[in-house]
Amino acid sequence: MTLTPLQAAILAFVLGCALVAAVLRDVLGVIIASAAYSLGIAVLWVILRAPDVALTEAAVGAGVTTLLFLLTIAKTVRPSDERRLELPSPRTAVVVLAFVAVLAATVPAMPAIGSPDAPVVDSRVTEYYLENAYEQTEVKNVVTAVLAAYRGFDTLGEAVVVFAAGVAVLLVLKREVFV
C-alpha cells in the first residue's frame, strides 16, 4: 500500500503528537498533544471512510476527554519542577519500538483504501448485508441497517459511552439541570 502525501502528513502528525505526549512533562502540554492526536486520528478515520467513528473520536477523544482533563488540572496545583521532558526508561523504549516495528511491518500488507482487491469487497458478509439489509430491516440505507439492526447492541453501547461522558462533563461543571 502506498500512502498519498496527505495520508503521510497526517500519519506523521499523529505519530509526532503521540511522541510529544509521551515525553513531555508539562501536563497542559500533554493534554494539548493528546487532543491533537485524537483530532488527527479522527481525520484518518474520515480518510478511511468511517465518518461515524471519526465523529465519535472527535467528540469523545478530542472534545469531552480534553475538557475533563483541562477541568481536572484547573482544580489542582501545578508542581514547580523545572524539567520539561522525561525520557522513557530503556526497557520501555525497547518495548514501544518493538510494537511500532510490528505495526509498521503490517502496513505494506494492507490493500489501498478503496481498492477493489480489498477482502471486504468480496466478503460473504458484505454481500449478505447488501442483498438482505432492506428486506430484513426495511431500512433503505445499508449502513444504518447494519448499525441499528445487525449491530444494535454495539451501537447502544457506543451511545451509552457518549451519554456517560456527557453526564460526567455536566457533573464536573456542577450543572444539575439537563437542558
N, C-alpha and C positions, 0 to 999 in steps of 0.2 A: 504494500500500500504506500502510495506517495502522498505526502501532505502538501496542500496548497500553501502559499505564503501566509494567508490569513490564518489557517489552522496551525501552522508552525509558530506564528507570532502569539496566538492565544495560548498554545501549549507552553511556550517559553514564559509567558506572563504568569500562567498558573503555577508552573514549577518555581519561578522566581518568588512568587508570593508565599508558597509553601516553605521555601528555604528561609526567607526573611522571618516568617512566623516561627520557625524552629530555632533560629539562633538569636533573635532579638530578646533583650531582657526588659525592655520598656513595655509594660502591659498595654498601654494605649496603642503603641505601635503594632503589637501583636494582634490586637483586636482589629485594627485597620487592615493589616495584611490578611487576616482571616476573612474579613468581609470582602476584600478584593479577590481573594482566592475563590470564595463562593460565587461571586459575580462572574468570574472567568469560567468557572465550571458550568454556570447557567448558560453562558454564551456557547460553550461547547455542546451542551445538550440541544440548543437550538440548531446548531450546525448538524448535529446527528439526527435531526428531525424528530425530536421528542419535546415539543413545546410544553406539554403538561408537566414533565419532570423539571424542565427549565424554570417554569413559574414557581413550582414548589421549592426548588433550590434557591431561587432569588428571594422568595418571600420568607422562608424559614431560615436558610443559611445566611444570606446577606442581610436580611431585614430584621426579623424577630430576634435571632441569636445575637446579632451585633447590638441591638438595642438593649437586650438583657445584660450583656457584658458591660456596655457603657454605663448603664444604671448601677451595676454592681461596683465598678471602680469609682463611680461618683460618690458612693456611700462608704468607701473605705479609705484608709490612709495610705499614701504613696511613700514607700521607703526612699531614703536619700542615698541610695547606692550609686556610685559613680560609673560602674561598669554598664555599658550599653549592650554588649554582646556576650553570650555564653556559648562557647563551643561545646558540642556534644562529646561524650567520652569516646575513646577509640572503639570500644565494643559496640556502642550504639551506632556510630558512623558505619562500621562494617556491616551491621545488620540492615541498616537503611539502604546502603549502597547495593547490597546483595538483592534486596527486594526490588529496588529500582532497576537493576540489571535484568532480573527475571521478567518484570513488566515490560521493559524495553525490548526484550527478545520476542515477546508475543506480538508486538505491533506489526512487523513485516508479514506475519501470517494472516492478518485481518484483511478482509476484502475492502475495496474502496467504498466510500459512502455512496449509497445508491446504485451500486454495481448490480447488474442483472445476474452475476455469478454468485451473489451472496447466498448463503444457505437458507436464509429466511425467505427469500423469494420463492424457492422451490419446496418449501416446507409443507408437509401434510397439514400441520396445524394452521398455517396461514391460509392454505386453500380451504380448509374446513370453515374457518371464520368467514372468509369471503363468500363462500357458497351458501352458508346456513344462517348467518347472523340475522338477516332480515326476517326470515321465516320463523326462527325460534324466538326472537326478541321483539319483533315488529318495530325496531329502531332503524331508521334509514341510514344513519352514519355508523359504519362498521367500528370505528374507533370508540365511539360512545357505547355501542353494544358490548364491545369487549370490556371496557372499563366498568360499565354499570351492571351488566348481566353476568358475563363469564368470570370477571374478576371483581365481583361486587364486594366481597369481604375485604379484599386487599384495598380497594378504593375507600371503603368505610374506615379501615384502619388509618389510611393516609389522612382522611378528613378529620378523624379523631385527634391525630397528632397536631394538625394545623389548628384545630379548635383549642386543644390544650395549650398550645403555645400562645394563642391569643388571650386565653384566660389568664395565663401566667403573666403576660405583659400587663394586663389590666390590674392584676393583683399587685404587681410591683409598683405600678403607678398609683396604687391606692384608690382606684375607682370602683365603686360597688355597683353603680348603675350601668347596665349593659345597654348601650344605645343602638 
